[in-house]
């Protein structure tokens, strides 16, 4: 059972790029909490970048349709 849990945590860490933001690392004592907090942070950053890209592409699309 422990081996399977270790494998799952290792895979989760791999999906995160094996890194944590220093603030997350300091704020959450349990590895599982850090993994989930970092994943959420990554999603929030990706959503922010997506909105920026949509604005840029939308601006380009509007300019080219004129």
Secondary structure, DSSP 8 states (H G I E B T S, - for coil): -HHHHHHHHHHHHHHTTS---HHHHHH--SHHHHHHHHHHHHHHHHHHHHHHHHHHHHHHHHHHT-
